[in-house]
Every structure is written in C-alpha cells, then in structure tokens.
Amino acid sequence: MAVVIACAGGRVVTAQDSPFDLLILNGRIMDGTGNPWRRADIGVRDGRIAAVGLLGDARAERRIDAGGQLVTPGFIDVHSHAGEGLAREGLGQGKPLLAQGITTIVANPDGGGPVDLGQQRQLLESNGLGLNVALLIGHAAVRRDVLAMADRTPTEEEMVEMQRLVRRGMEAGAYGLSSGLFYAPGSYATTEEIVALGSVVAEFGGLYTSHIRDESNYTVGLVAAVNEVIEIAEANGMLGIVSHMKALGPDNWGLSVAATTRLDEARRRGVEVYADQYPYEASSTGLSAALLPRWAQVGGPDQLRRRIADSETRIRVVREMRDNLRRRGGAEAIAVSFYQADPQLEGKTLSEIAEERGQSAVETALDLIVRGRVSIISFNMSERDIAHIMQQPYTMTSSDGGLVPMGSGRPHPRNYGAFARKLARYVREREVVSLEFAVRSMTSLPAAVFGLQDRGVLRIGAWADIVIFDPAVIQDRATYTDPHQLAEGIDAVVVNGIVVRQDGRFIDARPGQVLRK
C-alpha cells in the first residue's frame, strides 16, 4: 500500500513518486512573508520547491537535516557592488556573500556598472556564479558615455542617445535604472534628465533606485533629495527606491523621521516608494566624493589637477573641502580603506596621516587625491536614525558591499557581514525589529519590489534559494580594523536547488544565474 505524505497547498506525495533532488528535514520554516516559523520539511526537484510538509518518508538523492534550525528563503541584497568582483576569476562563487546567506544580488547601483549589459552578462556567466545576479542600467555610466564629465544639460540629440542606451539596457534584461546623483557626473544631471530616462524604463515596467543627491547638507539637503526620488517615480508612474537610506553627519542626525515622513506621505497618495539600508554607523566612499566640490571635478582628473595647481582656485577648493570635512564629523571620523599609491596608509585615519605629515587634514586629503584613488570609511551616522529607518515596513536590507580578494585593503566590514550583523545586532541583541520582520526585509519584500519572479518565499513552485541557520548563533565577524572575516552561523545555502554550502562548509558548485526581468 502506498505511503501518503500530506503537503501544504493541497499537494499529496506518495512513496512511489519520483524522488526529490533534495530534502530539507526537521526545519523551522519561516517563509519570508512575515509569518512566524512552523515545523515542516521541504522537497526540491528541478531547481524549485516541489513540496512543503511532512516528508520524512519520501525518497531523495540528497538530504539535509536542519536539526530544528531556521529555514528561510535565500537573502536578496538589493544594493551590491559585487558584480565586478563576481566577474573576476577566482571570485565567482561569491563566498563572502554566501556566508551571509545571500543568494541573489542586484548589481550596478549608484548609477554605475557598464553600459553594455549584454557583455556584462556574458562575463558573469562565463566565470560561473555561486549565486544569482540581477542587473540595473546605470545613469552615470550612460551619461559618461555620451557627455563624459561635462556639467551641462544634454542636447536633444544627446538625450535621444542616452535614452537609446537605457532602452538597450532594459532590452538586455535590466530591472531598472540606478543613479548616483551625489557623485560626478550624476550630480550634473537635472531632475528633468532623470525623468526623461525614467520614462524609457517605465515602458518596460522597470524601477528607479537612487543614491540620492544629498544624504547630508552638502547641497539640497536630505529631505529635498528624498523628495526628488518621489518626484521622478511619480512623474513616470514607476517604483522608486531611496538607496542605502541614512542621515549623514551630525548636522542631520534626527532627520530620518522627516525623510521617512515624506515617503509615508507619498505612499498614502499612491506613489510606490521604498528604501534600502545597510546596518552600520559608518559609510564608505571615495575621498574625492566625500570632500571635493563637484565643480572641481568637471572634465575629469586632468582638469582637477589643473585647478588644484592654480593658487586662487586651490584656496576655494580647500575652503569648500573644509566645510565638507566638518559635515562628515571631522578628520578623525575618516579612515583610509584602500590606497594603491601607498598601502601603508590603509587603516589610518585622516587625522593621523595629517599629524604624521605636519599638515592640515584638508591639505593632506588633497595630496592623497592627486596621487590616486582613495577609498575611505566614514563614521557619520547615529544609531537612532539607523533604528528608525530599519523599522519602516518598506525598508529592505542591503549591504552596499563589494567583493575583493581576501586580504586586499581594509574594506568596509559590510562586504562580509551586513546581513549577519542585522540578525545578530539589531534582531537578537538590540531587538530593534523582530526576526520575522528582518527576514521579510531580506527576502519577500525585495523580491516583490524588484519583480524577482518566484523568489524570496518558501512555497511550492518557487525557486529553491534557501538558507538554514540558527538565529541564536549567527554573527558577523568582520570589523573595521579586521574586515576580511566571513560571517558565521549560516549552516547551509541552496541556490536554484543546488547545495553550495552545508555544515558550514562551502561546496564547489556554481548554480547561479544572471536573471532577466
């Protein structure tokens, strides 16, 4: 007589049915929607979840005993700079990402990435991926291709060409348009320019996500910059996202309430807007981006050096840099994370370097910038703002992290620990949000926002992107002084039905895909 195994959703599995490729047994299933966990097993076949229920008697080619641990959808990082690293030989499996439970990233944020997404897709796929990648088309990449580093409005012909490049990106499978309006050359664009490019994206049902024009009080201010995202989304009837939302610098601490109030008001009148956030009090960017006025960067590095060499212009540059340094909390709040021209400076604060040289902090910063690209970590956020933004129902989790070879520089620890940190520090230790709320912000919410079909949830028919972990022990290990440490506590990771990590150890498998909208 056939043994009958009841499954959720009305499915019935018998012992005579074809075996599952994978069975995950004895888990506490948290499906990603915000529901509390329940005890069930998961059967996977052909890359997708085929059954959820009591499946212990079913046949399977491979079994994982979850041992009462939490079983959730794989985490989705909606703001990741790891796309470039994943395309490099030796980094394609993405171990620092998998160790956090990330099974899908959204690449090319802040207006960056290549203009040719078809070529990027080919590079990623040829290298082999340990996780899934969704692509955005970057505004700054498109603008630079057409206008270089010019600070002006595009001509009609140039705008047509920019729209053509955006359209080509959407046809190549991009999920939307990203911008970095704080950075050059994105900062040279008007709101109207972004609206015009967004109209192309809207034709494809794509979204708009932005490193906003000002997260501090450099120019228009935080609240006005949030309003700009709302305006662009509303003008095109499209979805808008405030990327890695924060209130940057002591002058702006507390403004997170005003910023989220603007998002709440927009949502009440029918504008679909969201935010994402990484769970750290420090940001990371280039020293040039943090301190240089944008007018000084017009025309690119050669023009910048010419302006700095001119004594009168240099006085103006130094004066504005001094104001920008104050906005970020001063020279002691900025640490060098990567500097190819002199790796000995990595890990030191700008104040320490300036003291060693007997210079002012701004003059030291200028000297470093002239010699080459400088990446920094900037301690500039308040815990109250972090908690407030995190508690909003429309806030997704992100890392804003990249993927570099182990031991390369002193990158922001978010590269290795963002998702684990949120679960350890803000759920378990500080109880800022519940476990269910946090998991939803990492799974079903980003999947729904980005339109990642059949991902971000544990249900029959969904892709089997699955993470198994004990919420009592998950922990980020990466620190600002010792960042190259993998997160701990993720016991198993499944990507598209293939096990890539089990018993806390990686398996040499690369089942990831470059997803298409």
Residue pairs with C-beta under 8 A, 6 or more apart in sequence:
2 14
2 15
2 16
3 14
3 15
3 57
4 12
4 13
4 14
5 12
5 13
5 14
5 15
5 51
5 53
5 54
5 55
5 57
5 58
6 12
6 53
6 54
7 13
7 43
7 51
7 52
7 53
7 54
7 55
7 460
8 40
8 52
8 53
8 460
9 52
9 459
9 460
11 51
11 52
11 53
11 460
13 43
13 51
13 53
13 55
13 58
15 57
15 58
15 59
17 58
17 59
18 45
19 58
19 59
19 60
19 61
20 43
20 44
20 45
20 50
20 51
20 55
20 58
20 59
20 60
20 61
21 44
21 45
21 46
21 60
21 61
21 62
21 497
22 43
22 44
22 60
22 61
22 62
22 63
22 64
22 464
22 494
22 497
22 499
23 41
23 42
23 43
23 44
23 55
23 58
23 60
23 62
23 63
23 64
24 41
24 42
24 44
24 63
24 64
24 66
24 71
24 466
24 468
24 492
24 494
25 41
25 55
25 56
25 63
25 64
25 65
25 66
26 39
26 41
26 65
26 66
26 67
26 68
27 39
27 40
27 41
27 42
27 66
27 68
27 69
27 70
27 71
27 468
28 37
28 38
28 39
28 66
28 68
28 69
28 70
28 71
29 37
29 38
29 39
29 40
29 42
29 52
29 71
29 458
30 36
30 37
30 70
30 71
30 72
30 435
30 436
30 439
30 458
31 72
31 73
31 444
31 457
31 458
31 459
32 72
32 73
32 439
32 440
32 443
32 444
32 447
32 456
32 457
32 458
33 440
33 444
33 457
34 436
34 437
34 439
34 440
34 444
35 436
36 436
37 70
40 52
40 53
40 54
41 51
41 52
41 53
41 54
41 55
41 56
42 49
42 51
42 52
42 55
42 71
42 458
42 464
42 466
43 49
43 50
43 51
43 52
43 55
43 58
43 60
44 50
44 464
44 466
44 494
44 497
45 497
46 497
47 463
47 464
47 496
47 497
47 498
47 511
48 454
48 461
48 462
48 463
48 464
48 497
49 458
49 459
49 460
49 461
49 462
49 463
49 464
50 460
51 58
51 460
52 458
52 459
52 460
62 499
64 468
64 492
64 499
64 502
66 468
66 491
66 492
69 468
69 469
69 470
69 491
70 435
70 468
70 469
70 470
70 471
71 458
71 466
71 467
71 468
72 101
72 439
72 443
72 458
72 466
72 467
72 469
73 103
73 439
73 443
73 444
73 447
73 455
73 456
73 457
73 458
73 462
73 465
73 466
73 467
74 101
74 102
74 103
74 104
74 131
74 443
74 455
74 465
74 466
74 467
74 493
74 494
74 495
75 100
75 101
75 102
75 103
75 104
75 397
75 419
75 442
75 443
75 467
76 102
76 103
76 104
76 105
76 106
76 396
76 442
76 443
76 446
76 447
76 450
76 452
76 455
76 456
77 97
77 102
77 104
77 105
77 106
77 397
77 398
77 399
77 401
77 418
77 419
78 106
78 209
78 241
78 276
78 396
78 397
78 398
78 446
78 449
78 450
79 106
79 109
79 209
79 243
79 244
79 276
79 278
79 398
79 399
79 400
80 97
80 105
80 106
80 107
80 109
80 398
80 399
80 400
80 401
80 402
81 107
81 109
81 110
81 112
81 400
81 401
81 402
81 403
82 94
82 97
82 105
82 107
82 401
82 402
82 403
83 105
83 107
83 108
83 113
83 120
83 124
83 133
83 135
84 402
84 403
85 91
85 94
85 402
85 403
85 404
86 92
86 94
86 105
86 107
86 124
86 127
86 129
86 133
86 403
87 120
87 123
87 124
87 127
88 127
89 127
90 405
91 127
91 403
91 405
92 124
92 127
92 128
92 129
92 130
92 510
93 128
93 129
93 130
93 500
93 506
93 508
93 510
94 102
94 105
94 129
94 130
94 131
94 403
94 512
95 130
95 486
95 506
96 403
96 415
96 416
96 486
96 487
97 105
97 130
97 131
97 403
98 130
98 131
98 490
98 493
98 495
98 500
98 501
98 506
99 416
99 420
99 486
99 487
99 488
99 490
99 501
100 399
100 416
100 417
100 418
100 419
100 420
100 476
100 487
100 490
101 419
101 420
101 442
101 467
101 469
101 490
101 493
102 131
102 399
102 419
103 131
103 132
103 465
103 466
103 467
103 493
103 494
103 495
104 131
104 132
104 133
104 134
104 452
104 455
104 465
104 515
105 131
105 132
105 133
105 134
106 133
106 134
106 135
106 136
106 175
106 446
106 450
107 113
107 133
107 134
107 135
107 136
108 114
108 117
108 120
108 135
108 136
108 137
108 138
108 141
108 178
109 136
109 138
109 178
109 180
109 209
109 211
109 243
109 400
110 138
110 140
110 178
110 179
110 180
110 183
110 186
110 211
110 243
111 138
111 139
111 140
111 141
111 143
111 178
111 179
111 180
111 181
111 183
111 186
111 211
112 138
112 140
112 141
112 178
112 180
113 120
113 135
113 136
113 137
113 138
113 141
113 178
114 120
114 141
115 137
115 138
115 141
115 142
115 145
115 165
115 169
117 135
117 137
117 168
117 169
117 172
117 173
117 174
118 172
120 135
121 135
121 172
121 173
121 514
124 133
124 514
125 514
128 510
128 512
129 510
129 511
129 512
129 513
129 514
130 495
130 500
130 509
130 510
130 511
130 512
131 495
131 500
131 512
132 455
132 465
132 495
132 496
132 512
132 513
132 514
132 515
133 512
133 513
133 514
133 515
134 175
134 450
134 452
134 514
134 515
134 517
135 169
135 172
135 173
135 174
135 175
135 514
135 515
136 174
136 175
136 176
136 177
136 178
136 209
137 165
137 166
137 169
137 170
137 174
137 176
137 177
137 178
137 201
138 177
138 178
138 179
138 180
139 177
139 178
139 179
139 180
139 186
139 189
139 194
139 197
140 179
140 180
140 183
140 185
140 186
142 162
142 165
142 166
142 169
142 197
143 154
143 162
143 185
143 186
143 188
143 189
144 185
145 165
146 154
146 158
146 161
146 162
146 165
147 154
147 158
147 185
147 188
148 185
148 299
148 300
149 184
149 185
149 297
149 298
149 299
149 300
149 303
150 185
150 188
150 298
150 299
151 185
151 188
151 294
151 295
151 298
152 188
153 190
153 193
154 162
154 193
159 193
159 196
162 197
163 196
163 197
163 199
163 200
166 177
166 197
166 200
166 201
167 200
167 203
170 200
170 201
170 203
170 204
170 206
170 517
171 204
173 514
173 515
173 516
173 517
174 206
174 517
175 206
175 207
175 450
175 451
175 515
175 517
176 201
176 206
176 207
176 208
176 209
176 238
176 239
176 450
176 517
177 194
177 197
177 198
177 201
177 206
177 207
177 208
177 209
178 208
178 209
178 210
178 211
178 243
179 186
179 189
179 194
179 208
179 209
179 210
179 211
180 186
180 210
180 211
181 187
181 189
181 194
181 210
181 211
181 212
181 213
181 225
181 228
182 211
182 212
182 213
182 214
182 215
182 218
182 289
183 211
183 289
184 289
184 294
184 297
184 298
186 211
187 213
187 219
187 294
188 294
188 298
191 228
191 231
191 232
194 208
194 210
194 232
195 231
195 232
195 235
195 236
198 208
198 232
198 233
198 235
198 236
198 238
199 236
201 207
201 208
201 236
201 238
202 236
202 237
202 238
204 517
205 451
205 517
206 238
206 517
207 238
207 239
207 240
207 241
207 449
207 450
207 451
208 229
208 232
208 233
208 236
208 238
208 239
208 240
208 241
209 240
209 241
209 243
209 276
210 228
210 229
210 232
210 240
210 241
210 242
210 243
211 243
211 244
212 222
212 225
212 226
212 228
212 229
212 242
212 243
213 219
213 220
213 224
213 225
213 228
214 220
214 221
214 222
214 224
214 225
215 222
215 225
215 246
215 247
215 248
215 252
216 222
216 247
216 248
216 249
216 251
216 252
216 327
216 328
216 380
217 249
217 251
217 252
217 327
218 324
218 327
220 228
222 247
222 248
222 252
222 255
222 258
222 259
223 255
223 258
223 259
223 262
226 242
226 259
226 262
226 263
227 262
229 240
229 241
229 242
229 273
230 240
230 262
230 263
230 266
230 271
230 273
232 238
232 240
233 239
233 240
233 266
233 271
233 272
233 273
234 240
234 266
234 271
238 272
239 272
239 273
239 274
239 449
240 271
240 272
240 273
240 274
241 273
241 274
241 275
241 276
241 396
241 449
242 259
242 263
242 273
242 274
242 275
242 276
243 275
243 276
243 398
243 400
244 276
244 277
244 278
244 283
244 398
244 400
245 256
245 259
245 275
245 276
245 277
245 389
245 395
246 256
246 277
246 283
246 381
246 385
246 386
246 389
247 253
247 254
247 255
247 256
247 259
247 381
247 382
247 385
248 283
248 327
248 328
248 380
248 381
249 327
249 328
249 329
249 380
250 329
250 380
251 327
253 381
253 382
253 384
253 385
254 382
254 384
254 385
255 385
256 384
256 385
256 388
256 389
257 388
260 275
260 388
260 389
260 392
263 273
263 274
263 275
263 392
263 394
266 273
267 273
267 394
273 394
274 394
274 395
274 396
274 449
275 389
275 392
275 394
275 395
275 396
276 395
276 396
276 397
276 398
276 446
277 386
277 389
277 390
277 395
277 396
277 397
277 398
278 397
278 398
278 399
278 400
278 401
278 414
278 418
279 386
279 390
279 397
279 418
279 421
279 422
279 425
279 426
280 381
280 386
280 412
280 413
280 414
280 418
280 421
281 379
281 380
281 381
281 382
281 383
281 386
282 377
282 378
282 379
282 380
282 381
282 412
282 480
283 377
283 378
283 380
283 381
283 400
283 412
284 337
284 375
284 376
284 377
284 378
284 400
284 411
284 412
284 414
285 375
285 376
285 378
286 373
286 374
286 375
286 376
287 334
287 336
287 365
287 368
287 369
287 374
287 375
287 376
288 297
288 369
288 373
288 374
290 324
290 328
290 334
290 376
290 378
291 321
291 324
291 325
291 328
291 362
291 365
291 369
292 304
292 317
292 321
292 324
292 369
293 317
293 320
293 321
293 324
296 304
296 307
296 308
296 313
296 317
296 320
297 303
297 304
304 369
305 370
307 313
307 314
307 317
308 314
308 317
308 366
308 370
314 366
317 366
318 362
318 363
318 366
321 362
321 365
321 366
322 362
325 331
325 334
325 350
325 361
325 362
325 365
328 334
328 378
328 380
329 378
329 379
329 380
330 351
330 361
331 349
331 350
331 351
331 354
331 361
332 349
332 350
332 351
333 349
333 378
333 379
333 380
334 349
334 350
334 351
334 376
334 377
334 378
334 379
335 347
335 348
335 349
335 350
335 376
335 377
335 378
335 379
335 410
335 480
336 345
336 346
336 347
336 348
336 349
336 350
336 353
336 368
336 374
336 375
336 376
336 410
337 346
337 347
337 375
337 376
337 377
337 409
337 410
337 411
337 412
338 346
338 373
338 374
338 375
338 408
338 409
338 410
338 411
339 345
339 346
339 368
339 372
339 373
339 374
339 375
339 409
340 372
340 373
341 368
341 371
341 372
342 371
343 409
345 353
345 368
346 409
346 410
347 410
347 481
350 361
350 364
350 365
350 376
351 361
353 364
353 368
354 360
354 361
354 363
354 364
357 364
357 367
359 367
368 374
375 409
375 411
377 410
377 412
377 480
387 426
387 430
387 432
389 395
390 422
390 426
390 432
390 433
390 441
391 432
391 433
394 445
395 441
396 441
396 442
396 445
396 446
396 449
397 418
397 419
397 422
397 438
397 441
397 442
397 446
398 418
399 414
399 415
399 418
399 419
400 412
400 414
400 418
401 411
401 412
401 414
401 415
401 416
401 418
402 411
402 415
403 415
404 411
404 415
406 484
407 484
410 480
410 481
410 483
411 483
411 484
412 480
412 483
413 421
413 476
413 478
413 479
413 480
413 483
414 421
414 478
415 478
415 483
416 476
416 477
416 478
416 483
416 484
416 485
416 486
416 487
417 476
417 477
417 478
417 485
417 487
418 476
419 442
419 487
420 474
420 475
420 476
420 487
420 488
420 489
420 490
421 476
421 487
422 438
422 442
423 435
423 438
423 471
423 474
424 474
424 475
424 476
424 489
425 476
426 432
426 433
426 438
427 433
427 434
427 435
427 438
427 471
428 471
428 472
428 474
433 441
435 471
443 456
443 457
444 456
444 457
445 456
446 452
446 456
447 455
447 456
447 457
448 456
451 517
452 515
454 461
454 462
454 463
455 462
455 463
455 465
456 462
456 465
458 466
463 496
463 497
464 494
464 496
464 497
465 494
465 495
465 496
466 492
466 493
466 494
467 490
467 492
467 493
467 494
468 490
468 491
468 492
468 493
469 489
469 490
469 491
470 489
470 491
473 488
473 489
474 487
474 488
474 489
474 490
475 487
475 488
475 489
476 487
477 485
477 486
477 487
477 488
478 484
478 485
478 486
478 487
479 485
488 504
490 501
490 504
491 501
491 502
491 503
491 504
492 499
492 501
492 502
492 503
493 499
493 500
493 501
494 500
495 509
495 511
495 512
496 511
496 512
496 513
497 511
498 509
498 511
499 507
499 509
500 506
500 507
500 509
500 510
500 511
501 507
